[in-house]
Amino acid sequence: MDSYRGKTAIITGGASGIGRAIAEQVAMRGGTVILADLNADLAEETAAAIRAGGGDARAARLDVRDLEAVSRLVRDTAEERGRLDFVFNNAGVAIGSEAHEHTPDAWHKVIDTNLYGVINGVAAAYPLMVEQGFGHIVNTASTAGLIPVPGEISYVTSKHGVVGLSLALRMEGALHGVKVSVVCPGFIRTPIYDNAELIKLDREVLLSMLPKGTSPQKAAQVILEDVERNRAVIIPPRPARVLWWLNRLFPWLTFWIFKGFARSALRKARTVH
């Protein structure tokens, strides 16, 4: 994929999971990657591993909720490299609970990171890309941004917002030479499963009932191939695409499936605090 050779990419949430896998593969294909993550130590560890493998990578501590910090990273990167080719707005968090027990703090934490984190990335990078006349913004949503699922109400809300933002921006971006894609992964084996906060739900019980999913490396390969093709909506792995089409054709069926999941999984995983 020569589309990445000599190009510069900022990847938020780049220290682990899908973000790390994307960074590794962009660097392997000759690109320069900036791993922006709240966990500065892990970001530097990942960047060092990429450099040890012959890639061009550096780490930057970044809280995507801070527009000023995001703007500064975008501006400094563009000035240093003379261009900015890709921004992968990938950072995200999840908090699981039944909706009636979801706290205001949980809502704010998820929306501020997952939705406003993407908004901040777009606000910082899109005007610059319009000015230079090229660039590709890749926003990470989720299949939960295409299909409503129970047990993660704020996550679903944030990811639906990311999908809508991305598709609308794609139309405008086409007028200025700027490409926009949205990634809607299904079950990918990333640290989000272990790091997600849970309210009155047992992690081990929930994990035992979820699909094992595919690896971040396989997901990243699909993502980068589809970014190169400038696809609007990118959905790895294949079973997630099938579920998406199923929901589009038979929404009553997916409602029945996930209602059954809510009845079974959420009740079995319920804990008493």
SERO-4910 file (N, C-alpha, C, O; in steps of 0.05 Angstrom, whole numbers):
BEGIN
 pado doro    nc1    nc2    nc3   cac1   cac2   cac3    cc1    cc2    cc3    oc1    oc2    oc3
  Met    A     17    -24      0      0      0      0     18     25      0     25     35     21
  Asp    A     25     34    -24     42     57    -27     29     83    -19     42    104    -17
  Ser    A      2     82    -14    -12    107     -6     -1    118     21     -6    141     27
  Tyr    A     13    102     36     22    110     62     52    117     63     62    129     82
  Arg    A     67    111     42     95    116     41    101    146     39     90    160     22
  Gly    A    117    156     58    124    184     59    102    202     70    105    226     70
  Lys    A     81    190     80     58    206     91     60    208    121     74    192    134
  Thr    A     46    227    132     46    232    161     19    227    173     -1    237    162
  Ala    A     17    212    194     -8    205    207     -8    210    237     11    201    250
  Ile    A    -27    224    247    -32    226    276    -53    205    283    -74    203    270
  Ile    A    -48    190    304    -66    169    312    -72    172    342    -54    168    358
  Thr    A    -96    180    349   -103    183    377   -110    155    388   -119    138    373
  Gly    A   -106    151    413   -109    124    425    -89    105    412    -94     82    408
  Gly    A    -65    116    404    -46    101    389    -28     82    405    -11     68    393
  Ala    A    -31     82    431    -12     66    448    -20     37    449     -3     20    456
  Ser    A    -45     30    443    -54      2    446    -77     -3    427    -88     15    414
  Gly    A    -85    -29    426   -108    -37    411   -107    -31    381    -86    -33    368
  Ile    A   -130    -22    370   -131    -16    342   -112      7    334   -100      6    313
  Gly    A   -110     27    351    -93     50    346    -64     41    343    -50     50    324
  Arg    A    -55     24    360    -27     14    358    -24     -2    333     -4      1    319
  Ala    A    -42    -20    327    -40    -36    303    -40    -19    277    -25    -26    259
  Ile    A    -56      2    276    -55     20    253    -28     33    252    -16     35    230
  Ala    A    -18     43    274      8     56    274     30     38    264     47     46    248
  Glu    A     30     13    274     51     -6    266     50    -11    236     71    -12    223
  Gln    A     26    -13    225     24    -20    197     29      4    178     39      0    156
  Val    A     21     28    187     28     52    171     58     56    171     69     62    150
  Ala    A     71     52    194    100     55    195    114     34    178    134     39    165
  Met    A    103     10    179    115    -12    163    114     -6    133    130    -15    118
  Arg    A     93     10    125     90     17     97    103     43     90     98     55     69
  Gly    A    121     53    108    137     76    101    126    103    110    136    123    101
  Gly    A    106    103    127     95    128    137    107    136    163    119    120    177
  Thr    A    103    161    170    111    172    196     86    173    214     66    184    206
  Val    A     88    162    238     65    161    256     70    176    282     92    174    294
  Ile    A     50    191    291     51    204    317     30    190    334      6    192    328
  Leu    A     39    176    354     21    162    372     13    180    395     28    185    414
  Ala    A    -12    190    393    -22    208    414    -40    193    433    -59    180    424
  Asp    A    -33    194    458    -48    178    478    -46    190    505    -27    204    512
  Leu    A    -67    186    521    -67    196    549    -46    182    565    -35    194    584
  Asn    A    -40    157    558    -19    141    572      7    146    558     15    132    539
  Ala    A     22    167    567     46    175    554     68    154    554     82    150    534
  Asp    A     70    139    577     91    119    579     86     96    559    105     87    546
  Leu    A     61     87    557     55     66    539     58     75    510     67     59    493
  Ala    A     51    100    504     54    111    477     84    111    470     91    104    447
  Glu    A    101    119    488    130    120    482    141     92    479    158     87    462
  Glu    A    131     73    495    139     45    492    132     34    465    148     20    452
  Thr    A    108     41    456     99     32    429    115     45    407    123     31    388
  Ala    A    120     71    409    135     85    389    164     74    388    175     71    366
  Ala    A    175     68    411    202     57    412    203     30    398    223     23    384
  Ala    A    183     13    402    182    -13    389    180    -10    358    192    -25    344
  Ile    A    164     10    349    162     15    320    189     24    309    197     15    288
  Arg    A    202     42    324    229     51    315    249     29    314    265     27    296
  Ala    A    247     11    334    266    -12    335    262    -30    311    280    -44    302
  Gly    A    238    -30    300    232    -46    277    237    -32    250    231    -42    229
  Gly    A    249     -8    252    256      7    228    236     28    220    239     40    199
  Gly    A    215     32    235    194     51    228    200     79    240    217     82    257
  Asp    A    185     98    231    188    126    239    164    133    257    142    136    247
  Ala    A    169    135    283    146    139    302    156    156    325    178    155    334
  Arg    A    137    172    335    142    187    360    116    187    376     94    184    366
  Ala    A    119    192    402     97    191    420     90    220    430    108    237    431
  Ala    A     65    224    436     56    250    447     34    245    467     15    231    461
  Arg    A     37    256    491     15    254    510     -8    272    501     -3    295    495
  Leu    A    -32    262    500    -54    278    491    -80    269    504    -87    246    505
  Asp    A    -95    289    514   -122    285    523   -140    296    501   -141    321    498
  Val    A   -154    279    487   -170    288    464   -193    306    472   -205    319    455
  Arg    A   -199    308    498   -220    326    507   -211    355    508   -227    373    511
  Asp    A   -184    359    505   -172    385    507   -168    396    478   -148    389    466
  Leu    A   -186    413    469   -184    423    441   -157    438    437   -145    435    415
  Glu    A   -149    453    456   -124    469    453   -100    450    449    -83    455    432
  Ala    A   -100    428    464    -78    409    462    -79    395    435    -58    390    423
  Val    A   -103    387    426   -105    373    401    -97    392    378    -82    383    360
  Ser    A   -105    417    379    -98    436    359    -68    441    358    -56    443    336
  Arg    A    -56    442    381    -27    446    382    -12    423    370      8    427    355
  Leu    A    -21    398    375     -8    375    364    -10    375    333      9    369    319
  Val    A    -34    381    323    -39    382    294    -22    403    282     -9    398    261
  Arg    A    -21    427    293     -6    449    282     24    443    282     38    448    262
  Asp    A     34    433    305     63    428    307     71    406    287     92    407    275
  Thr    A     54    385    285     61    363    266     62    373    238     80    366    223
  Ala    A     42    389    230     41    399    202     65    418    197     76    417    175
  Glu    A     72    434    216     95    452    212    121    437    210    138    443    194
  Glu    A    124    416    227    148    400    227    151    384    202    173    382    190
  Arg    A    129    372    193    131    353    170    124    367    144    130    356    122
  Gly    A    113    391    145    107    405    121     80    397    109     72    407     88
  Arg    A     66    378    122     40    368    112     28    351    134     41    342    153
  Leu    A      2    346    131    -11    327    148    -30    310    131    -49    321    120
  Asp    A    -24    285    128    -39    268    109    -63    253    121    -84    252    109
  Phe    A    -59    243    146    -80    227    158    -83    235    188    -63    241    202
  Val    A   -108    236    196   -114    237    225   -133    215    231   -155    214    220
  Phe    A   -125    197    248   -142    175    257   -152    182    285   -138    180    305
  Asn    A   -177    192    286   -189    198    312   -200    172    324   -223    165    320
  Asn    A   -183    159    340   -188    132    348   -192    128    378   -203    108    387
  Ala    A   -185    148    394   -187    145    424   -215    141    432   -234    154    422
  Gly    A   -219    124    452   -247    120    462   -247    105    488   -228     92    496
  Val    A   -270    108    502   -274     94    528   -303     83    527   -319     90    510
  Ala    A   -308     64    546   -334     52    548   -342     48    577   -325     43    594
  Ile    A   -367     52    583   -378     47    609   -404     31    606   -422     40    592
  Gly    A   -404      8    618   -428    -10    615   -446     -9    639   -437     -9    662
  Ser    A   -472     -7    633   -492     -9    654   -519     -9    641   -522     -4    617
  Glu    A   -540    -16    656   -567    -12    647   -572     18    647   -562     33    664
  Ala    A   -589     27    628   -592     55    623   -603     70    648   -595     93    653
  His    A   -620     57    663   -632     71    686   -612     75    709   -618     90    728
  Glu    A   -589     62    707   -568     65    727   -543     79    717   -523     81    731
  His    A   -545     89    692   -522    104    681   -521    131    694   -541    146    693
  Thr    A   -498    138    706   -496    163    721   -489    187    703   -479    183    681
  Pro    A   -495    211    712   -487    235    697   -457    236    691   -448    244    669
  Asp    A   -441    227    711   -412    227    706   -404    207    684   -386    213    668
  Ala    A   -418    185    683   -412    165    662   -419    177    635   -404    174    616
  Trp    A   -442    190    633   -450    202    608   -429    222    599   -420    222    575
  His    A   -420    240    616   -401    260    609   -374    248    601   -362    257    582
  Lys    A   -365    229    615   -339    217    609   -338    205    581   -319    209    566
  Val    A   -359    190    575   -360    176    549   -365    196    526   -351    195    506
  Ile    A   -384    214    529   -390    233    508   -366    252    504   -359    258    481
  Asp    A   -354    261    525   -332    280    523   -308    267    509   -294    281    494
  Thr    A   -303    241    513   -280    228    501   -287    218    473   -273    224    453
  Asn    A   -309    203    470   -315    190    445   -326    208    424   -319    206    400
  Leu    A   -342    227    432   -354    245    412   -339    272    410   -331    280    389
  Tyr    A   -336    285    433   -321    310    432   -292    306    425   -279    324    415
  Gly    A   -281    283    432   -253    277    424   -250    277    394   -231    287    383
  Val    A   -270    265    380   -270    265    351   -276    293    340   -263    302    321
  Ile    A   -295    307    352   -301    335    344   -276    352    346   -270    368    328
  Asn    A   -261    349    368   -237    365    371   -216    358    350   -202    376    339
  Gly    A   -214    332    344   -195    324    323   -202    336    296   -185    345    280
  Val    A   -228    336    290   -238    347    265   -234    377    265   -225    389    245
  Ala    A   -241    391    287   -239    420    288   -210    429    285   -205    450    273
  Ala    A   -191    413    294   -163    420    292   -152    413    264   -136    429    254
  Ala    A   -159    390    253   -146    381    228   -160    389    203   -147    394    182
  Tyr    A   -187    390    203   -201    394    178   -195    421    165   -190    421    141
  Pro    A   -195    444    179   -189    469    166   -161    469    154   -157    480    132
  Leu    A   -142    456    168   -115    454    157   -114    438    131   -101    445    112
  Met    A   -129    416    130   -130    399    107   -144    413     84   -137    410     61
  Val    A   -165    429     90   -178    445     69   -159    465     57   -158    469     33
  Glu    A   -143    477     74   -124    497     65   -102    484     47    -95    495     27
  Gln    A    -92    460     55    -72    447     39    -83    433     15    -69    426     -4
  Gly    A   -110    428     15   -123    416     -8   -122    386     -9   -129    374    -30
  Phe    A   -115    373     13   -114    344     14   -113    335     43   -108    350     61
  Gly    A   -118    309     46   -117    297     73   -140    277     76   -159    277     61
  His    A   -137    260     96   -158    240    101   -162    238    131   -144    232    146
  Ile    A   -187    243    140   -195    240    168   -209    214    171   -228    208    156
  Val    A   -200    198    190   -212    171    195   -221    170    224   -205    170    242
  Asn    A   -247    170    228   -259    171    254   -268    143    262   -281    129    247
  Thr    A   -260    134    286   -268    108    296   -294    110    311   -296    123    332
  Ala    A   -314     97    301   -340     94    315   -341     65    325   -324     56    340
  Ser    A   -362     51    316   -366     23    325   -391     12    311   -407     28    300
  Thr    A   -394    -14    310   -419    -24    300   -442    -15    318   -465    -14    310
  Ala    A   -435     -7    343   -454      5    361   -463     33    352   -482     44    362
  Gly    A   -449     44    332   -456     69    320   -475     65    296   -486     84    285
  Leu    A   -479     39    288   -497     32    266   -521     17    276   -542     18    264
  Ile    A   -517      2    297   -538    -16    308   -542    -10    338   -522    -12    353
  Pro    A   -565     -3    347   -569      2    376   -566    -24    391   -579    -44    385
  Val    A   -550    -24    412   -546    -47    429   -551    -40    458   -546    -17    466
  Pro    A   -559    -58    475   -565    -52    503   -540    -54    520   -520    -66    512
  Gly    A   -541    -41    543   -520    -44    563   -498    -24    561   -480    -24    578
  Glu    A   -498     -6    541   -477     14    538   -488     39    525   -480     47    504
  Ile    A   -508     51    539   -524     72    527   -508     96    519   -513    107    497
  Ser    A   -489    105    535   -473    129    528   -454    122    505   -449    139    488
  Tyr    A   -443     98    504   -425     90    483   -440     89    456   -430    100    436
  Val    A   -464     78    456   -480     77    432   -487    105    422   -485    111    398
  Thr    A   -494    123    441   -500    150    434   -477    164    421   -479    177    401
  Ser    A   -453    161    434   -429    175    424   -422    164    396   -414    180    379
  Lys    A   -424    138    392   -415    126    367   -435    132    344   -426    136    321
  His    A   -461    134    350   -480    143    329   -473    172    321   -475    179    298
  Gly    A   -465    188    340   -457    216    334   -432    217    316   -431    233    297
  Val    A   -413    199    321   -389    198    305   -395    190    276   -384    201    257
  Val    A   -413    171    273   -421    162    246   -434    185    231   -427    191    208
  Gly    A   -453    199    244   -467    221    231   -448    244    224   -449    255    201
  Leu    A   -431    251    242   -411    272    237   -394    265    213   -389    281    196
  Ser    A   -384    240    212   -366    232    191   -379    232    163   -367    241    144
  Leu    A   -403    222    162   -417    220    136   -424    248    125   -423    253    101
  Ala    A   -432    266    143   -438    293    135   -412    308    127   -412    322    106
  Leu    A   -391    304    142   -366    317    135   -354    307    109   -341    321     95
  Arg    A   -359    281    104   -349    270     79   -360    284     54   -346    289     35
  Met    A   -385    292     56   -397    307     34   -384    334     30   -378    342      7
  Glu    A   -380    348     52   -367    374     50   -338    372     42   -328    387     25
  Gly    A   -324    352     53   -296    348     48   -290    343     18   -270    351      8
  Ala    A   -309    329      5   -305    323    -23   -303    349    -40   -292    348    -62
  Leu    A   -314    371    -30   -313    396    -45   -285    409    -43   -278    426    -59
  His    A   -269    399    -24   -243    412    -18   -220    393    -21   -197    400    -14
  Gly    A   -225    369    -31   -203    349    -34   -196    334     -9   -175    321     -8
  Val    A   -213    336     12   -208    323     37   -226    299     39   -251    301     36
  Lys    A   -215    276     45   -230    251     48   -237    246     77   -222    253     95
  Val    A   -260    233     81   -269    226    108   -280    198    108   -297    192     91
  Ser    A   -272    182    127   -282    155    130   -290    150    159   -278    163    177
  Val    A   -308    132    164   -314    124    192   -311     94    195   -321     79    178
  Val    A   -297     86    215   -292     58    221   -311     48    242   -314     61    263
  Cys    A   -325     27    236   -345     16    255   -339    -13    261   -351    -32    250
  Pro    A   -319    -18    278   -310    -45    284   -332    -61    299   -347    -50    315
  Gly    A   -332    -87    295   -347   -105    311   -331   -113    335   -317    -96    347
  Phe    A   -332   -138    343   -316   -147    366   -287   -150    359   -280   -168    343
  Ile    A   -270   -133    370   -241   -134    366   -228   -138    393   -236   -125    412
  Arg    A   -208   -155    395   -196   -161    420   -177   -138    428   -153   -140    422
  Thr    A   -187   -118    441   -171    -95    450   -174    -91    480   -192   -104    492
  Pro    A   -157    -75    492   -159    -70    521   -184    -57    530   -189    -55    554
  Ile    A   -201    -47    512   -226    -34    521   -243    -53    536   -259    -44    554
  Tyr    A   -242    -79    530   -258    -98    545   -249   -100    575   -266   -102    593
  Asp    A   -223    -98    579   -212   -100    606   -214    -73    621   -215    -72    645
  Asn    A   -213    -51    606   -211    -25    618   -238    -11    621   -241      9    636
  Ala    A   -259    -21    608   -285     -9    610   -295     -9    639   -293    -29    653
  Glu    A   -307     13    647   -319     14    673   -347      1    672   -361      3    652
  Leu    A   -354    -13    693   -380    -27    694   -394    -18    719   -383    -16    741
  Ile    A   -420    -13    716   -437     -4    739   -456    -27    745   -475    -33    730
  Lys    A   -452    -40    768   -469    -62    777   -470    -86    757   -490   -100    755
  Leu    A   -447    -90    743   -445   -113    725   -419   -127    729   -398   -114    734
  Asp    A   -419   -153    727   -395   -169    731   -380   -173    705   -391   -183    685
  Arg    A   -355   -164    705   -339   -165    680   -335   -193    669   -339   -198    645
  Glu    A   -328   -212    686   -322   -239    677   -346   -252    665   -344   -266    645
  Val    A   -369   -248    677   -394   -259    667   -400   -248    639   -407   -263    621
  Leu    A   -398   -221    636   -403   -209    610   -384   -218    589   -392   -225    567
  Leu    A   -358   -219    596   -338   -227    576   -343   -256    567   -338   -263    543
  Ser    A   -352   -273    585   -357   -301    577   -380   -304    557   -382   -324    544
  Met    A   -397   -283    555   -420   -285    538   -416   -270    511   -433   -271    494
  Leu    A   -393   -256    508   -387   -241    484   -370   -257    465   -355   -274    474
  Pro    A   -372   -252    439   -355   -265    420   -325   -258    425   -320   -236    435
  Lys    A   -307   -276    419   -279   -271    423   -268   -249    405   -250   -234    412
  Gly    A   -280   -247    381   -272   -226    363   -246   -232    348   -234   -253    352
  Thr    A   -238   -213    332   -214   -215    316   -191   -198    328   -196   -183    347
  Ser    A   -168   -201    318   -145   -186    329   -144   -158    319   -154   -152    297
  Pro    A   -132   -139    334   -128   -112    324   -112   -111    299   -117    -94    281
  Gln    A    -93   -129    296    -76   -129    272    -93   -135    247    -89   -122    226
  Lys    A   -111   -155    248   -128   -161    225   -147   -138    220   -152   -132    197
  Ala    A   -158   -127    241   -176   -104    237   -161    -80    224   -172    -68    206
  Ala    A   -137    -75    233   -121    -53    222   -116    -57    192   -116    -38    177
  Gln    A   -110    -82    185   -105    -87    156   -130    -80    139   -127    -68    118
  Val    A   -153    -89    149   -178    -82    134   -182    -52    133   -189    -41    112
  Ile    A   -177    -39    156   -182    -10    158   -164      5    138   -173     22    123
  Leu    A   -138     -2    137   -119     12    120   -125      7     90   -122     24     74
  Glu    A   -133    -18     84   -140    -24     56   -164     -8     48   -165      2     25
  Asp    A   -184     -6     65   -209      9     58   -205     39     59   -218     53     44
  Val    A   -187     49     76   -179     77     75   -166     84     48   -172    104     36
  Glu    A   -149     66     39   -136     70     13   -157     71     -9   -153     85    -29
  Arg    A   -178     55     -6   -200     55    -26   -219     78    -22   -238     82    -38
  Asn    A   -215     94     -1   -233    116      6   -261    107     10   -280    120      1
  Arg    A   -265     86     25   -292     77     32   -304     95     53   -290    104     71
  Ala    A   -329     99     51   -343    117     70   -345    104     98   -339    116    118
  Val    A   -355     79     98   -360     64    123   -343     38    121   -345     23    103
  Ile    A   -326     35    141   -308     12    142   -316     -6    166   -317      4    189
  Ile    A   -322    -31    161   -333    -49    182   -317    -75    183   -322    -93    168
  Pro    A   -297    -76    201   -284   -102    206   -295   -114    232   -303    -99    249
  Pro    A   -295   -141    235   -290   -161    214   -316   -167    199   -337   -154    203
  Arg    A   -315   -188    181   -337   -194    164   -364   -200    179   -385   -190    170
  Pro    A   -364   -215    201   -390   -219    215   -404   -193    223   -429   -192    223
  Ala    A   -388   -172    229   -401   -147    236   -415   -135    212   -436   -122    215
  Arg    A   -404   -139    188   -417   -128    164   -444   -143    159   -464   -131    151
  Val    A   -443   -169    164   -468   -185    161   -489   -174    180   -513   -172    173
  Leu    A   -481   -169    205   -500   -159    225   -511   -132    217   -535   -126    221
  Trp    A   -494   -115    206   -503    -88    197   -524    -91    175   -545    -78    176
  Trp    A   -519   -108    155   -538   -112    134   -564   -124    144   -586   -117    135
  Leu    A   -561   -142    163   -585   -155    175   -602   -134    188   -627   -134    186
  Asn    A   -589   -115    202   -604    -94    216   -617    -75    196   -639    -65    201
  Arg    A   -604    -70    173   -616    -53    153   -640    -65    140   -660    -52    133
  Leu    A   -639    -91    135   -660   -105    121   -683   -114    140   -706   -112    133
  Phe    A   -675   -123    164   -695   -134    183   -690   -122    211   -681   -137    229
  Pro    A   -695    -97    215   -690    -84    241   -705    -97    264   -696    -98    286
  Trp    A   -729   -108    258   -744   -122    278   -729   -147    289   -732   -154    312
  Leu    A   -713   -159    271   -699   -184    279   -676   -177    297   -671   -191    317
  Thr    A   -660   -156    291   -638   -148    309   -649   -138    335   -637   -142    356
  Phe    A   -672   -125    335   -685   -116    360   -691   -140    377   -686   -140    401
  Trp    A   -702   -161    365   -708   -186    379   -683   -199    390   -683   -209    413
  Ile    A   -662   -200    374   -637   -212    382   -625   -198    406   -618   -211    426
  Phe    A   -623   -171    404   -610   -157    426   -628   -154    450   -618   -151    473
  Lys    A   -653   -155    446   -671   -155    470   -667   -181    485   -666   -181    510
  Gly    A   -663   -203    470   -657   -228    483   -630   -228    498   -628   -239    519
  Phe    A   -611   -215    485   -584   -212    498   -587   -196    524   -575   -203    544
  Ala    A   -602   -174    523   -606   -158    547   -618   -174    569   -610   -172    592
  Arg    A   -639   -189    562   -653   -205    582   -634   -225    595   -635   -230    619
  Ser    A   -617   -238    579   -600   -259    589   -574   -248    601   -569   -252    625
  Ala    A   -558   -234    585   -531   -226    594   -532   -205    617   -518   -209    637
  Leu    A   -548   -185    613   -549   -164    634   -559   -174    660   -550   -166    682
  Arg    A   -578   -193    659   -588   -203    684   -568   -223    698   -565   -222    722
  Lys    A   -555   -239    681   -535   -258    693   -511   -243    704   -499   -251    724
  Ala    A   -504   -220    691   -480   -206    700   -486   -186    722   -467   -173    732
  Arg    A   -510   -184    730   -517   -164    750   -505   -170    777   -506   -193    786
  Thr    A   -493   -150    790   -481   -153    816   -496   -135    835   -511   -117    827
  Val    A   -492   -139    861   -505   -122    881   -483   -106    895   -464   -117    905
  His    A   -486    -80    895   -467    -62    908   -480    -48    931   -467    -32    945
***
